[in-house]
């Protein structure tokens, strides 16, 4: 069998003339690029492909590590809240606060409501609900994710402002808000 592989494939009917012309054209284009020095060495192309794959692998690994770290932080926060939450059973007084653009309500005892107002306790988000924890725990939670702490009042230093017009008037003991 004399003749090129192209001729043999054409005679056998495995390739048509159009595909043969396209293959010839591609071969001539590659020869021109090699002559001009534009063509890449196959080893260099393989090396670049490996480097690109390694870069994609590093980016994917970094993303997985970030997701893992986020899950670890969420587990730490959940554990802190569940271990230190204040028992609110038998609470009869509602405590309302702003969460984003909504006003939320939880039921607490009068003592807990007073401690929340004084900044001794804080309200934090746990799954779909809210829990009350001491401010020291709320600070630890805020270090991990500040968005979880919903209400945390600053403690009063006990000093009144100098320009307070009502400073001379005492607050009655039986005053209820």
N, C-alpha and C positions, 0 to 999 in steps of 0.2 A: 504494500500500500504506500504509494508515494503521495506526497502532498502534506500540507500542514494540517494541524488538528482542526483548524477552522474549516478547511475544505472537507475533511472527513465528516465533521458534524453537520455541515450543510447537506452533503450527499445522503447522510443517514436520516435527515429530517428532524434531527434533535435541536437544531437552531435555525432561525430564519435570517434572511439577509439584513434586516434592520438591526437585529441584535449584533450581528457581526460587524456592521459599520460602527455601531456605538462602541464596541470593544476596541476597534482599531483607533477610533477618535480618542478614547480615554488613554490608550497606550501612547499615542503621539503627544497628547497634552502632558503626560507624566514625563516623557522623554525631554520635552521642551523645558519643563520645570527643573529637571536635573541638570540640564545644560546651563540654565541661568543661575543655578544654585539656590532656587527657591524650594526645592523638594526637601522634605525631612528625611533624615536617616530613619529607617524602621526601628532601630534600637532606641533612638531618641524619642520617637512617637510612643513606644512602649513605656519608656521611663516617665514621660509626661503623663500618660494615662495612669500609671501606678501612683504618681504623686497626687494627681487629682483625686483618685480613689482614696488615698490615705487622708487627704484633707477633708473629704466628705465623711469618712469614718471618724475623724477627730471631732468634727462638728456634731455629728450624731451622738457620739459618746458624751460630749459636753452637755448636750440637751438632755440626755438620759440622766446624767448626774444631777443636773439642775432639778429635774422632776423628782428624783429620789430625795434630794435635799428638801424640797418643798413638802413631800410626804412626811419626812422625819420631823420637820418643824410643826406640821399640823398634828402629828401624834403627840409631840411634846406639849403643845398647847392644850389638847384635849385631856391629857393626863394631869396637867397642872390644874385645870378647871375642875375636873371630877374629884381630885384629891382635896381641894381646898374650898369648894363651894359652900356657901352658907345655907343651912337648912331653912327652908321657907315654908315648911308645913304649918298649917293652921294660920296662915297669913290672911288678914282681913282688910288691910289698907292697900289701895292701889297706888303704885308709883309710876308716873308717866314720864317719858323721856323721848327725845328726838333721835331717830335712827335714820340717817340719810334725809329723806324728805317726808318720812312718815312719823307719826307719833305712836309709840308703842306703850304698852301697859303691862306691868307685872304686879303680882300681889305679894306684899311683904308685911312684916309686923311693924308696929310703930317704932320700935327700937331700931330695926334695920333701916327704915325710911330716914330716921334721924341720922344714923351713921352714914348713909348714902349722901345726905345733904351736907354733912360736915366733912366729907372727903375721907372717911375712914374705910369705906367700902366702895366697890366699883361694880358696874354692870358690864358683863362680857357676853359675847355671842358664842353659843355652843350649838352646832348643827342648825336646826331651825328655831331654836328657842334662845332664851337668855338666862344667865345665871349670875349670882352675886358672889363676889370674891373679895378678900382683903386687898387693899391698895398695893401692898408689897408684892402680891402675886400678880396683880394687874400690871405692875411695872415690869415684872419678868416676862409676862405675856407680850407687852408692848415692845420689848426688845426683839422678840421673835417676829411679831406681826402686829403693827399698831392698829390695823383695821378691825381686829377682833375686840378691842376695848371700845365699848360704846359710850359709857358714861363714867367719867372719873373727875370728880370735883377736886379742886385744890383745897388743901386745908387752910382755914382762916388762921392768921397769925394773932388774932385777937385785938389788933389795932384798928382804930377807925380813922377814916380820912380826915384831914385837917379842915376841909371845907364842907363837912357834913352839917347841914342845917338842923338836923334832928339829934345832934350829939348830946344836947342838954336834957332831952326827954327820955326818961327811963322806959324800958319795955315792960309792960305788965306780965306777971308770971302766968296768968290764966289766958293769955292771948293764944287763940288757935287759928291757924291759917286755913 
